[in-house]
């Protein structure tokens, strides 16, 4: 060995292997459900919203078992009973009171959750599905198809929705299915415009060109390649629109254009309470109004969290992991 030659230094293999495992674990991606649970726990408010919505969903599904009475049962001798009142035998029977015909308010609020939730989810599903397909078709094909679909959207946007709903329900008549159809038609424009804008961006991406070069059909490119990449903003919009549809159903039921009188809904309960408010029967409007308010607020909080969670720019910021 010469005087200028330096001894060779080697890093022990044991030290390299000991550092490699923590690095691999650090960069290993978490499952989506675990990230969602962690993000929701840090935000806190979405947890409360989910718990409340689960309670409303349980009331909607098991209304027959949870309601203490038949929501349409009339008790002539127990009309306009206040909350926590007793029956003729001295037993507390009406937790939330009764209406002008003696029907139990608690039972009607529980059964009202079934109609409100069904109408909200069904109308958003109908409008979202139709709007997404039309927007995807317009954005991908372009040309005449794009012009026709977007001009139809412009025509509907130019006409006030509440007037359109009143006109359609007057023609079609009352009924849950007619209400879902009208509210679903009023929702498709929003999804179509968003889906079209996202499709115009996605169809120029390299992975779409690669799939096209492999010989994929146009339908496969649209529904198997582009559609999964534009669902994130549509899901967020849908979570907000459910709350809007519930409010629309309550408004139309308040005007007497929703579902038949025999079907209890929160909006119809508010409509029936108009004549009793001045006489001091406040509970007829407060309890269905509170149910609508908390349901809408919970849906908006959950939609706000979903927007942050699904946005990759917010990952690691504490809002959307």
LUMDOMI-125188 format. One record per residue (C-alpha): z, y, x. Coordinates in steps of 0.1 Angstrom, whole numbers, plus 5000, padded with zeros to 4 digits. Layout:
<pts>
+------+------+------+
:   zz :   yy :   xx :
+------+------+------+
:    Z :    Y :    X :
...
+------+------+------+
</pts>
This chain:
<pts>
+------+------+------+
:   zz :   yy :   xx :
+------+------+------+
: 5000 : 5000 : 5000 :
: 4990 : 5034 : 5014 :
: 5013 : 5064 : 5016 :
: 4993 : 5083 : 4990 :
: 4991 : 5056 : 4964 :
: 5014 : 5061 : 4935 :
: 5031 : 5032 : 4918 :
: 5015 : 5022 : 4884 :
: 5036 : 5031 : 4854 :
: 5034 : 5009 : 4823 :
: 5048 : 5015 : 4789 :
: 5067 : 4985 : 4777 :
: 5050 : 4967 : 4748 :
: 5083 : 4964 : 4730 :
: 5085 : 5002 : 4727 :
: 5050 : 5006 : 4713 :
: 5055 : 4979 : 4687 :
: 5088 : 4994 : 4677 :
: 5071 : 5028 : 4669 :
: 5041 : 5013 : 4652 :
: 5059 : 4998 : 4622 :
: 5076 : 5031 : 4610 :
: 5043 : 5049 : 4613 :
: 5025 : 5024 : 4592 :
: 5053 : 5026 : 4566 :
: 5051 : 5064 : 4567 :
: 5014 : 5065 : 4559 :
: 5014 : 5036 : 4534 :
: 5004 : 5051 : 4500 :
: 5029 : 5046 : 4471 :
: 5017 : 5030 : 4439 :
: 5007 : 5055 : 4412 :
: 5035 : 5045 : 4388 :
: 5061 : 5050 : 4416 :
: 5047 : 5084 : 4425 :
: 5047 : 5094 : 4388 :
: 5083 : 5083 : 4383 :
: 5094 : 5102 : 4415 :
: 5075 : 5134 : 4405 :
: 5089 : 5132 : 4369 :
: 5124 : 5128 : 4382 :
: 5121 : 5158 : 4405 :
: 5107 : 5180 : 4377 :
: 5134 : 5169 : 4353 :
: 5120 : 5186 : 4322 :
: 5092 : 5160 : 4317 :
: 5119 : 5133 : 4315 :
: 5135 : 5150 : 4286 :
: 5101 : 5155 : 4270 :
: 5092 : 5118 : 4274 :
: 5126 : 5107 : 4259 :
: 5121 : 5129 : 4229 :
: 5085 : 5118 : 4223 :
: 5097 : 5081 : 4226 :
: 5122 : 5088 : 4199 :
: 5096 : 5104 : 4177 :
: 5073 : 5074 : 4184 :
: 5100 : 5050 : 4174 :
: 5106 : 5069 : 4142 :
: 5068 : 5067 : 4135 :
: 5065 : 5030 : 4141 :
: 5098 : 5019 : 4125 :
: 5101 : 5045 : 4098 :
: 5105 : 5018 : 4071 :
: 5135 : 5004 : 4089 :
: 5151 : 5037 : 4101 :
: 5148 : 5058 : 4069 :
: 5179 : 5055 : 4048 :
: 5160 : 5060 : 4015 :
: 5126 : 5059 : 4000 :
: 5110 : 5092 : 4010 :
: 5094 : 5096 : 3975 :
: 5124 : 5085 : 3954 :
: 5134 : 5112 : 3930 :
: 5171 : 5119 : 3921 :
: 5173 : 5144 : 3893 :
: 5211 : 5148 : 3896 :
: 5210 : 5153 : 3934 :
: 5186 : 5182 : 3937 :
: 5189 : 5208 : 3965 :
: 5219 : 5191 : 3981 :
: 5229 : 5208 : 4014 :
: 5232 : 5188 : 4046 :
: 5262 : 5165 : 4050 :
: 5267 : 5165 : 4012 :
: 5281 : 5136 : 3992 :
: 5268 : 5118 : 3961 :
: 5284 : 5114 : 3928 :
: 5308 : 5088 : 3941 :
: 5321 : 5111 : 3968 :
: 5304 : 5093 : 3997 :
: 5283 : 5112 : 4023 :
: 5248 : 5102 : 4015 :
: 5225 : 5130 : 4024 :
: 5227 : 5139 : 4061 :
: 5200 : 5165 : 4060 :
: 5203 : 5173 : 4023 :
: 5177 : 5169 : 3995 :
: 5148 : 5189 : 3982 :
: 5141 : 5204 : 3948 :
: 5134 : 5169 : 3933 :
: 5163 : 5151 : 3949 :
: 5143 : 5134 : 3977 :
: 5161 : 5127 : 4009 :
: 5151 : 5152 : 4036 :
: 5160 : 5129 : 4065 :
: 5138 : 5101 : 4052 :
: 5109 : 5124 : 4047 :
: 5113 : 5139 : 4082 :
: 5113 : 5103 : 4097 :
: 5082 : 5093 : 4077 :
: 5065 : 5126 : 4085 :
: 5065 : 5117 : 4122 :
: 5042 : 5088 : 4114 :
: 5015 : 5110 : 4098 :
: 5018 : 5138 : 4124 :
: 5016 : 5114 : 4154 :
: 4988 : 5094 : 4139 :
: 4967 : 5124 : 4130 :
: 4973 : 5140 : 4164 :
: 4964 : 5110 : 4185 :
: 4935 : 5098 : 4163 :
: 4919 : 5133 : 4161 :
: 4922 : 5138 : 4199 :
: 4908 : 5103 : 4205 :
: 4879 : 5109 : 4182 :
: 4871 : 5144 : 4194 :
: 4877 : 5136 : 4231 :
: 4856 : 5105 : 4230 :
: 4826 : 5121 : 4213 :
: 4829 : 5153 : 4234 :
: 4832 : 5135 : 4267 :
: 4801 : 5113 : 4260 :
: 4780 : 5143 : 4248 :
: 4791 : 5165 : 4278 :
: 4784 : 5137 : 4303 :
: 4750 : 5132 : 4288 :
: 4742 : 5169 : 4288 :
: 4754 : 5174 : 4324 :
: 4736 : 5143 : 4338 :
: 4703 : 5144 : 4320 :
: 4699 : 5181 : 4317 :
: 4667 : 5195 : 4302 :
: 4662 : 5193 : 4264 :
: 4693 : 5171 : 4259 :
: 4715 : 5197 : 4276 :
: 4700 : 5225 : 4255 :
: 4705 : 5208 : 4222 :
: 4741 : 5197 : 4228 :
: 4752 : 5230 : 4242 :
: 4735 : 5250 : 4214 :
: 4754 : 5229 : 4189 :
: 4786 : 5237 : 4208 :
: 4778 : 5274 : 4207 :
: 4772 : 5273 : 4169 :
: 4805 : 5256 : 4163 :
: 4824 : 5280 : 4186 :
: 4809 : 5309 : 4167 :
: 4824 : 5297 : 4134 :
: 4862 : 5300 : 4129 :
: 4877 : 5265 : 4129 :
: 4902 : 5272 : 4101 :
: 4874 : 5282 : 4077 :
: 4854 : 5252 : 4088 :
: 4884 : 5229 : 4081 :
: 4891 : 5245 : 4047 :
: 4854 : 5241 : 4037 :
: 4851 : 5205 : 4049 :
: 4884 : 5194 : 4033 :
: 4875 : 5211 : 4001 :
: 4842 : 5191 : 4000 :
: 4856 : 5158 : 4013 :
: 4890 : 5160 : 3995 :
: 4925 : 5152 : 4006 :
: 4933 : 5122 : 4027 :
: 4945 : 5112 : 4062 :
: 4911 : 5099 : 4073 :
: 4893 : 5130 : 4061 :
: 4919 : 5151 : 4080 :
: 4914 : 5131 : 4112 :
: 4876 : 5135 : 4108 :
: 4877 : 5172 : 4104 :
: 4903 : 5178 : 4132 :
: 4883 : 5155 : 4155 :
: 4851 : 5174 : 4149 :
: 4869 : 5206 : 4158 :
: 4880 : 5192 : 4192 :
: 4848 : 5178 : 4207 :
: 4834 : 5211 : 4220 :
: 4862 : 5216 : 4245 :
: 4857 : 5182 : 4260 :
: 4820 : 5185 : 4260 :
: 4820 : 5217 : 4280 :
: 4845 : 5205 : 4305 :
: 4827 : 5171 : 4309 :
: 4794 : 5188 : 4314 :
: 4807 : 5212 : 4341 :
: 4824 : 5183 : 4360 :
: 4793 : 5161 : 4357 :
: 4770 : 5189 : 4372 :
: 4792 : 5188 : 4403 :
: 4796 : 5150 : 4405 :
: 4759 : 5141 : 4401 :
: 4750 : 5158 : 4434 :
: 4776 : 5140 : 4454 :
: 4766 : 5115 : 4481 :
: 4782 : 5085 : 4465 :
: 4761 : 5090 : 4434 :
: 4729 : 5092 : 4455 :
: 4740 : 5060 : 4473 :
: 4745 : 5041 : 4440 :
: 4711 : 5054 : 4428 :
: 4695 : 5042 : 4460 :
: 4709 : 5007 : 4454 :
: 4690 : 5005 : 4421 :
: 4717 : 5012 : 4396 :
: 4706 : 5022 : 4361 :
: 4712 : 5057 : 4347 :
: 4737 : 5044 : 4322 :
: 4757 : 5026 : 4350 :
: 4757 : 5057 : 4371 :
: 4769 : 5078 : 4342 :
: 4796 : 5055 : 4328 :
: 4807 : 5035 : 4359 :
: 4803 : 5061 : 4387 :
: 4806 : 5096 : 4373 :
: 4829 : 5091 : 4343 :
: 4859 : 5079 : 4362 :
: 4857 : 5109 : 4385 :
: 4858 : 5135 : 4357 :
: 4886 : 5120 : 4336 :
: 4915 : 5138 : 4352 :
: 4909 : 5173 : 4336 :
: 4900 : 5157 : 4303 :
: 4933 : 5137 : 4302 :
: 4952 : 5169 : 4309 :
: 4933 : 5188 : 4281 :
: 4940 : 5159 : 4257 :
: 4977 : 5160 : 4263 :
: 4977 : 5197 : 4253 :
: 4954 : 5192 : 4224 :
: 4976 : 5167 : 4207 :
: 5002 : 5194 : 4202 :
: 4975 : 5218 : 4189 :
: 4962 : 5191 : 4164 :
: 4998 : 5186 : 4151 :
: 5001 : 5223 : 4145 :
: 4967 : 5223 : 4127 :
: 4977 : 5194 : 4105 :
: 5009 : 5213 : 4096 :
: 4989 : 5244 : 4088 :
: 4964 : 5226 : 4066 :
: 4992 : 5207 : 4048 :
: 5010 : 5240 : 4044 :
: 4978 : 5253 : 4026 :
: 4977 : 5222 : 4004 :
: 4946 : 5208 : 4021 :
: 4960 : 5180 : 4042 :
: 4972 : 5147 : 4028 :
: 4982 : 5139 : 3992 :
: 5016 : 5150 : 3979 :
: 5029 : 5115 : 3978 :
: 5025 : 5112 : 4016 :
: 5054 : 5130 : 4034 :
: 5043 : 5152 : 4063 :
: 5061 : 5180 : 4082 :
: 5036 : 5206 : 4071 :
: 5038 : 5196 : 4035 :
: 5076 : 5198 : 4037 :
: 5073 : 5234 : 4049 :
: 5048 : 5242 : 4021 :
: 5072 : 5228 : 3995 :
: 5101 : 5248 : 4009 :
: 5085 : 5282 : 4002 :
: 5099 : 5287 : 3968 :
: 5135 : 5276 : 3978 :
: 5139 : 5298 : 4009 :
: 5149 : 5329 : 3990 :
: 5175 : 5309 : 3970 :
: 5193 : 5299 : 4002 :
: 5179 : 5263 : 4007 :
: 5173 : 5269 : 4044 :
: 5174 : 5232 : 4054 :
: 5141 : 5224 : 4036 :
: 5122 : 5245 : 4062 :
: 5145 : 5243 : 4092 :
: 5145 : 5205 : 4098 :
: 5107 : 5199 : 4096 :
: 5101 : 5231 : 4115 :
: 5124 : 5220 : 4143 :
: 5107 : 5186 : 4144 :
: 5073 : 5203 : 4148 :
: 5087 : 5228 : 4174 :
: 5103 : 5202 : 4196 :
: 5074 : 5178 : 4194 :
: 5049 : 5205 : 4204 :
: 5071 : 5218 : 4232 :
: 5076 : 5182 : 4246 :
: 5038 : 5176 : 4245 :
: 5032 : 5209 : 4263 :
: 5058 : 5202 : 4290 :
: 5043 : 5167 : 4295 :
: 5008 : 5181 : 4297 :
: 5019 : 5207 : 4322 :
: 5035 : 5180 : 4344 :
: 5004 : 5158 : 4342 :
: 4982 : 5188 : 4353 :
: 5004 : 5192 : 4384 :
: 5007 : 5155 : 4391 :
: 4969 : 5147 : 4389 :
: 4960 : 5178 : 4410 :
: 4957 : 5165 : 4446 :
: 4962 : 5200 : 4460 :
: 4998 : 5200 : 4447 :
: 5008 : 5166 : 4463 :
: 5037 : 5171 : 4486 :
: 5046 : 5204 : 4471 :
: 5074 : 5190 : 4449 :
: 5054 : 5196 : 4417 :
: 5028 : 5169 : 4419 :
: 5036 : 5143 : 4445 :
+------+------+------+
</pts>
